[in-house]
């Protein structure tokens, strides 16, 4: 489920809690167990609450509420699916911090006209005691479900470098990057269209004069039309034609393209991208890190880094000290070198020092969440990352395409693998179809 869908579900959950709705349902105790899902149970009261929520959604969408028996079955099926997924949350022990839960709850409070959590809690608890706690529990479950879905579905998405390269050659890939193509277009119809089209293709390989080519071959019952389409976004060209243009090199002519209105031939004159170059500053950086531990107290770590700073200022070799004393094993074995670093790769404290440093200058000791650092920027450059940016965009698009399919597959597997026992036969769609 995507973030937008999650927000919609959370808002609907809030409405279900905030609005008191009386729904007639099957005559039984609210505490009666109507279904068992793995190690959890679903009560009649849960079904009634789900029906209340669904009724609000139907009303918002101006849809008619289904007949009562079928409506109750729908609600139970949604609860079973949800509970099966919540069992996965238990299995993977997904953590949820209080700050995230408060932010999500406050967002719902503001959607309903409240400025803070305190007034929100008082309002909904005044209608029914415990409603606020129930709402927070539902929001926490929604957030945890979203994290499990993201983790499990993303682990299934596999995109190779070849997938990215292939996508960037397609019209969709070119369109995503803002690519435009200057194209000549010929259409051949009438008598002997196939033979004439072959001749037009040969002529187009040696000439860009579409009007002359059209006039030369429009005879003996053949109709040849030509046009210089100028620069056009590939997304603005019919898919069956843009698919043939995307792989062409400049000056290359396409194969013959049969269609209902004749045979088409395309020639790519030039390709350009409306995307600007992605130029980013990079810093060639090395550092020394001293961490605190069970045997190294914060004061000891500070003393050690200060001592190393003094030794560096006295002319000792940075690489040697990093290799000997740095607690960052990945860089220590290479004299503290981190290679070329982009902005956004490091924690804020490190990045701030890195940006402020002059080339060759050794920074004063500074602290981050990882410990005490000394860094040195040995070089800077403006690096063209357009290709990397394009590949990242392609991966995002391909991942988005795969996500919904893999999400559906995962949801199906979770439900199929769950133990489900419906206690009330009136709510079992298999035994009692409505």
C-alpha positions as CSV (number, residue, x, y, z in Angstrom):
1,X,0.0,0.0,0.0
2,X,1.4,3.4,-1.0
3,X,1.7,6.4,1.4
4,X,-1.3,8.1,-0.2
5,X,-3.4,5.0,0.3
6,X,-2.2,4.7,3.8
7,X,-3.1,8.3,4.6
8,X,-6.6,7.7,3.2
9,X,-7.0,4.6,5.3
10,X,-5.8,6.4,8.5
11,X,-8.2,9.3,7.8
12,X,-11.0,6.8,7.3
13,X,-10.0,5.1,10.6
14,X,-10.2,8.4,12.3
15,X,-13.6,9.2,10.9
16,X,-14.9,5.8,12.0
17,X,-13.7,6.5,15.6
18,X,-15.0,10.1,15.6
19,X,-18.4,9.5,14.1
20,X,-20.9,7.4,16.1
21,X,-22.8,5.3,13.5
22,X,-25.4,2.7,14.4
23,X,-25.4,-0.2,12.0
24,X,-27.9,-3.1,12.3
25,X,-26.0,-6.4,12.2
26,X,-26.3,-10.0,13.1
27,X,-27.8,-10.6,16.6
28,X,-24.9,-11.7,18.8
29,X,-22.7,-10.5,21.6
30,X,-20.1,-7.9,20.5
31,X,-17.5,-10.0,22.3
32,X,-18.3,-13.2,20.5
33,X,-15.5,-14.6,18.4
34,X,-16.5,-14.7,14.7
35,X,-13.1,-15.7,13.2
36,X,-9.7,-16.9,14.1
37,X,-6.6,-15.8,12.1
38,X,-3.4,-17.5,13.1
39,X,-2.9,-16.6,16.8
40,X,-5.5,-13.8,16.9
41,X,-9.3,-13.5,17.0
42,X,-11.8,-11.2,15.3
43,X,-14.8,-10.2,17.4
44,X,-18.3,-9.2,16.4
45,X,-17.5,-5.7,17.6
46,X,-14.6,-5.6,15.2
47,X,-16.9,-6.4,12.3
48,X,-19.4,-3.7,13.4
49,X,-16.6,-1.1,13.6
50,X,-15.3,-2.1,10.2
51,X,-18.8,-1.8,8.7
52,X,-19.1,1.7,10.2
53,X,-15.8,2.7,8.6
54,X,-16.8,1.2,5.3
55,X,-20.2,2.9,5.4
56,X,-18.5,6.3,5.8
57,X,-16.3,5.5,2.8
58,X,-19.3,4.5,0.7
59,X,-21.1,7.7,1.7
60,X,-18.0,9.8,0.8
61,X,-17.8,8.1,-2.6
62,X,-21.6,8.5,-3.1
63,X,-22.0,4.7,-3.5
64,X,-24.8,2.6,-2.3
65,X,-24.2,0.3,0.7
66,X,-24.4,-3.4,-0.3
67,X,-27.1,-5.6,1.2
68,X,-26.5,-6.4,4.9
69,X,-25.3,-10.0,4.7
70,X,-22.9,-9.3,1.9
71,X,-21.7,-6.1,3.6
72,X,-20.9,-8.0,6.8
73,X,-19.0,-10.6,4.8
74,X,-17.0,-7.8,3.0
75,X,-16.1,-6.3,6.3
76,X,-14.9,-9.6,7.8
77,X,-12.8,-10.4,4.7
78,X,-11.0,-7.0,5.0
79,X,-10.4,-7.7,8.7
80,X,-9.0,-11.2,8.0
81,X,-6.7,-9.8,5.3
82,X,-5.5,-7.1,7.7
83,X,-5.1,-9.5,10.7
84,X,-3.1,-11.9,8.5
85,X,-0.7,-9.0,7.7
86,X,-0.5,-7.9,11.3
87,X,0.7,-11.4,12.1
88,X,3.6,-10.6,9.8
89,X,4.3,-7.5,11.8
90,X,4.6,-9.7,14.9
91,X,6.8,-12.1,13.0
92,X,9.3,-9.5,11.8
93,X,9.1,-7.4,15.0
94,X,8.9,-4.1,13.2
95,X,9.8,-1.2,15.6
96,X,7.7,2.0,15.8
97,X,9.0,5.0,17.7
98,X,6.7,7.3,19.7
99,X,7.8,10.4,17.7
100,X,6.5,8.9,14.4
101,X,3.3,7.7,16.0
102,X,2.7,11.2,17.5
103,X,3.3,12.9,14.2
104,X,0.9,10.6,12.4
105,X,-1.8,11.1,15.1
106,X,-1.3,14.9,15.0
107,X,-1.7,14.8,11.2
108,X,-5.1,13.2,11.6
109,X,-6.0,15.6,14.4
110,X,-5.3,18.5,12.1
111,X,-7.4,16.9,9.3
112,X,-10.3,17.0,11.7
113,X,-9.8,20.6,12.9
114,X,-7.7,20.1,16.1
115,X,-4.5,22.0,16.7
116,X,-2.9,19.6,19.2
117,X,-3.1,16.1,20.5
118,X,-4.5,17.1,23.9
119,X,-7.6,18.7,22.5
120,X,-8.0,15.9,20.0
121,X,-7.9,13.3,22.8
122,X,-10.4,15.1,25.0
123,X,-12.9,15.5,22.1
124,X,-13.0,11.9,21.0
125,X,-12.8,10.4,24.5
126,X,-15.7,12.6,25.5
127,X,-17.9,10.7,22.9
128,X,-16.6,7.3,24.0
129,X,-14.0,6.5,26.6
130,X,-10.9,4.8,25.2
131,X,-11.5,6.0,21.6
132,X,-8.2,7.9,21.5
133,X,-6.2,4.9,22.7
134,X,-8.0,2.7,20.1
135,X,-7.2,5.3,17.4
136,X,-3.5,5.4,18.3
137,X,-3.4,1.6,18.2
138,X,-5.0,1.5,14.8
139,X,-2.6,4.2,13.5
140,X,0.4,2.3,15.0
141,X,-0.8,-0.9,13.2
142,X,-1.2,1.0,9.9
143,X,2.3,2.4,10.1
144,X,3.8,-0.9,11.1
145,X,1.9,-2.7,8.3
146,X,3.3,-0.1,5.8
147,X,6.8,-0.7,6.9
148,X,6.4,-4.5,6.6
149,X,4.9,-4.2,3.2
150,X,7.7,-1.9,2.0
151,X,10.4,-4.2,3.4
152,X,8.9,-7.4,2.0
153,X,7.8,-6.0,-1.4
154,X,11.0,-4.1,-2.0
155,X,13.1,-7.2,-1.3
156,X,11.3,-8.9,-4.2
157,X,12.0,-6.1,-6.7
158,X,15.0,-7.0,-8.8
159,X,16.3,-4.5,-11.3
160,X,19.5,-5.2,-13.2
161,X,21.8,-2.8,-14.9
162,X,20.7,-4.3,-18.2
163,X,17.0,-3.6,-17.3
164,X,17.9,0.0,-16.7
165,X,19.9,0.3,-20.0
166,X,17.0,-1.3,-21.9
167,X,14.4,1.0,-20.4
168,X,16.4,4.1,-21.2
169,X,16.3,3.1,-24.9
170,X,12.5,2.8,-24.9
171,X,10.2,5.7,-25.8
172,X,9.0,5.7,-22.2
173,X,12.5,5.9,-20.9
174,X,13.4,8.7,-23.4
175,X,10.2,10.5,-22.5
176,X,11.0,10.3,-18.8
177,X,14.3,12.0,-19.4
178,X,12.7,14.7,-21.6
179,X,14.3,13.5,-24.8
180,X,13.1,15.1,-28.1
181,X,13.8,13.7,-31.6
182,X,14.0,15.5,-34.9
183,X,12.2,13.1,-37.2
184,X,11.4,12.8,-40.9
185,X,8.2,10.8,-41.6
186,X,7.1,9.1,-44.8
187,X,3.8,7.2,-45.3
188,X,3.2,5.0,-48.4
189,X,-0.1,3.7,-49.5
190,X,-1.9,2.6,-52.6
191,X,-0.8,0.1,-55.2
192,X,2.5,-1.8,-54.7
193,X,2.9,-0.1,-51.4
194,X,5.5,-2.7,-50.1
195,X,7.8,-2.3,-53.1
196,X,7.4,1.5,-53.2
197,X,8.1,1.7,-49.5
198,X,11.4,-0.2,-50.0
199,X,12.4,2.4,-52.6
200,X,11.4,5.3,-50.3
201,X,13.5,3.8,-47.5
202,X,16.5,3.6,-49.7
203,X,16.0,7.2,-50.9
204,X,15.6,8.5,-47.4
205,X,18.9,7.0,-46.4
206,X,20.6,9.4,-48.8
207,X,18.4,12.4,-48.7
208,X,16.4,14.5,-46.2
209,X,14.2,16.2,-48.8
210,X,10.9,14.5,-47.9
211,X,8.9,16.6,-50.4
212,X,11.1,15.6,-53.3
213,X,11.0,11.9,-52.3
214,X,7.2,12.0,-51.9
215,X,6.8,13.6,-55.4
216,X,9.2,11.2,-57.0
217,X,7.5,8.0,-55.8
218,X,3.8,9.2,-55.9
219,X,2.9,7.7,-59.3
220,X,1.3,4.7,-60.9
221,X,-1.4,4.5,-58.2
222,X,1.0,4.9,-55.2
223,X,0.5,7.7,-52.7
224,X,3.6,8.8,-50.8
225,X,3.4,11.6,-48.2
226,X,6.4,13.1,-46.4
227,X,6.8,15.5,-43.4
228,X,9.6,17.0,-41.4
229,X,8.1,16.6,-37.9
230,X,10.8,18.9,-36.3
231,X,11.8,18.3,-32.7
232,X,9.0,16.3,-30.9
233,X,8.9,14.7,-27.5
234,X,8.8,11.0,-28.0
235,X,5.8,10.9,-25.7
236,X,3.9,13.0,-28.2
237,X,4.5,10.6,-31.0
238,X,2.2,7.5,-31.4
239,X,3.6,4.6,-29.5
240,X,3.9,2.3,-32.5
241,X,6.1,4.9,-34.2
242,X,8.0,6.1,-31.2
243,X,9.0,2.6,-30.4
244,X,10.8,2.4,-33.7
245,X,12.5,5.8,-33.3
246,X,13.9,5.3,-29.8
247,X,16.7,2.8,-30.7
248,X,17.8,4.7,-33.9
249,X,21.1,6.6,-34.1
250,X,21.2,10.0,-35.7
251,X,20.9,9.7,-39.5
252,X,19.5,6.1,-39.3
253,X,16.3,5.1,-41.1
254,X,13.8,2.7,-39.4
255,X,12.5,-0.5,-40.8
256,X,9.2,-0.5,-42.7
257,X,6.3,-0.1,-40.2
258,X,3.0,-1.6,-41.5
259,X,-0.2,-0.1,-40.2
260,X,-3.9,0.2,-41.2
261,X,-3.3,3.4,-43.1
262,X,-0.2,2.3,-45.1
263,X,3.5,1.7,-44.5
264,X,5.5,4.2,-42.5
265,X,9.3,4.9,-42.6
266,X,11.0,7.2,-40.1
267,X,14.4,8.8,-40.2
268,X,16.1,10.2,-37.1
269,X,18.0,13.4,-37.8
270,X,19.0,14.5,-34.3
271,X,18.2,13.8,-30.7
272,X,18.3,16.2,-27.8
273,X,17.3,16.2,-24.2
274,X,15.5,19.0,-22.4
275,X,17.0,17.8,-19.2
276,X,19.8,20.0,-17.8
277,X,23.1,18.5,-16.9
278,X,23.3,17.3,-13.3
279,X,26.5,18.9,-12.0
280,X,27.3,18.3,-8.4
281,X,30.3,19.3,-6.1
282,X,32.4,16.5,-4.8
283,X,35.0,16.4,-2.1
284,X,37.9,14.0,-2.0
285,X,38.1,13.4,1.7
286,X,39.8,11.4,4.3
287,X,39.2,11.2,8.1
288,X,40.1,9.7,11.4
289,X,37.4,8.4,13.7
290,X,37.6,7.7,17.4
291,X,34.6,5.9,18.9
292,X,33.5,5.6,22.5
293,X,33.1,2.0,23.7
294,X,32.9,0.0,26.9
295,X,36.6,0.6,27.4
296,X,36.9,4.1,25.8
297,X,34.8,6.7,27.7
298,X,33.7,10.0,26.1
299,X,36.4,11.9,27.9
300,X,39.1,9.4,26.8
301,X,37.8,9.6,23.2
302,X,38.1,13.4,23.3
303,X,41.6,13.2,24.7
304,X,42.7,10.7,22.0
305,X,41.3,12.8,19.1
306,X,42.9,15.9,20.5
307,X,46.3,14.1,20.8
308,X,46.0,12.9,17.2
309,X,45.1,16.5,16.1
310,X,48.3,17.8,17.8
311,X,50.4,15.1,16.1
312,X,48.9,16.0,12.7
313,X,49.6,19.7,13.2
314,X,53.2,18.8,14.1
315,X,53.6,17.2,10.7
316,X,52.9,13.5,11.2
317,X,51.5,11.6,8.3
318,X,47.7,11.6,8.1
319,X,47.4,8.2,6.3
320,X,49.7,6.5,8.9
321,X,47.8,7.9,11.9
322,X,44.5,6.9,10.3
323,X,45.6,3.4,9.5
324,X,46.9,3.0,13.1
325,X,44.2,4.7,15.2
326,X,41.0,5.2,13.2
327,X,38.0,3.2,14.3
328,X,36.5,3.3,10.8
329,X,37.8,-0.1,9.4
330,X,36.4,0.6,5.9
331,X,38.6,3.7,5.5
332,X,41.4,3.1,8.0
333,X,43.0,0.3,5.8
334,X,43.2,2.9,3.0
335,X,44.8,5.7,5.1
336,X,41.4,7.2,6.1
337,X,40.4,7.8,2.4
338,X,36.7,8.0,1.7
339,X,37.1,8.7,-2.0
340,X,34.9,11.3,-3.7
341,X,32.0,12.3,-1.4
342,X,28.8,13.9,-2.6
343,X,26.7,16.2,-0.5
344,X,24.0,14.3,1.4
345,X,26.1,11.2,1.8
346,X,27.5,12.1,5.3
347,X,25.9,13.1,8.6
348,X,25.2,16.8,8.9
349,X,28.2,17.5,11.3
350,X,30.6,15.8,8.9
351,X,29.2,17.5,5.8
352,X,29.3,20.9,7.5
353,X,33.0,20.6,8.3
354,X,33.8,19.1,4.9
355,X,32.1,22.0,3.0
356,X,33.9,24.6,5.1
357,X,37.4,23.0,4.8
358,X,40.0,24.4,2.5
359,X,41.8,21.9,0.3
360,X,44.7,20.5,2.3
361,X,43.5,21.9,5.6
362,X,43.0,19.6,8.6
363,X,39.8,20.2,10.5
364,X,39.7,20.7,14.2
365,X,38.2,17.7,16.1
366,X,34.4,17.5,15.9
367,X,31.8,15.1,17.2
368,X,29.0,13.3,15.4
369,X,26.7,10.4,16.3
370,X,29.5,8.0,15.4
371,X,32.2,9.6,17.6
372,X,35.0,12.1,17.2
373,X,36.4,13.0,13.8
374,X,39.3,14.8,12.1
375,X,38.9,15.3,8.4
376,X,40.9,16.6,5.5
377,X,39.7,17.6,2.0
378,X,42.5,16.8,-0.4
379,X,40.7,17.9,-3.6
380,X,37.3,19.2,-4.9
381,X,35.6,19.0,-8.3
382,X,32.4,19.7,-10.2
383,X,31.3,16.2,-11.3
384,X,28.8,15.5,-14.1
385,X,26.3,13.0,-12.7
386,X,23.7,13.2,-15.5
387,X,24.1,9.6,-16.4
388,X,23.9,8.5,-12.8
389,X,20.8,10.7,-12.3
390,X,19.2,9.2,-15.4
391,X,19.8,5.7,-14.2
392,X,18.4,6.5,-10.8
393,X,15.2,7.9,-12.4
394,X,14.9,4.7,-14.5
395,X,15.3,2.5,-11.5
396,X,12.6,4.4,-9.7
397,X,10.2,4.1,-12.6
398,X,10.9,0.4,-13.0
399,X,10.6,-0.2,-9.3
400,X,7.3,1.6,-9.2
401,X,6.0,-0.6,-12.0
402,X,7.0,-3.8,-10.2
403,X,5.8,-2.6,-6.8
404,X,2.1,-3.0,-7.3
405,X,2.5,-6.5,-8.9
406,X,4.8,-7.7,-6.1
407,X,2.5,-6.2,-3.5
408,X,-0.5,-8.1,-4.9
409,X,1.6,-11.3,-4.9
410,X,2.7,-10.8,-1.3
411,X,-0.8,-10.0,-0.1
412,X,-2.1,-13.2,-1.8
413,X,0.7,-15.3,-0.2
414,X,0.1,-13.9,3.3
415,X,-3.6,-14.6,3.1
416,X,-3.1,-18.1,1.5
417,X,-0.5,-19.0,4.2
418,X,-2.6,-17.8,7.1
419,X,-4.7,-20.1,9.2
420,X,-8.3,-18.8,9.0
421,X,-11.4,-20.3,10.7
422,X,-14.7,-18.4,10.4
423,X,-16.9,-19.3,13.3
424,X,-20.2,-17.8,12.1
425,X,-21.3,-19.6,8.9
426,X,-23.4,-16.5,7.9
427,X,-20.2,-14.6,7.5
428,X,-18.4,-17.2,5.4
429,X,-18.8,-16.3,1.8
430,X,-17.8,-19.8,0.7
431,X,-20.5,-21.5,2.8
432,X,-23.1,-18.7,2.6
433,X,-22.7,-16.8,-0.7
434,X,-24.9,-13.7,-0.8
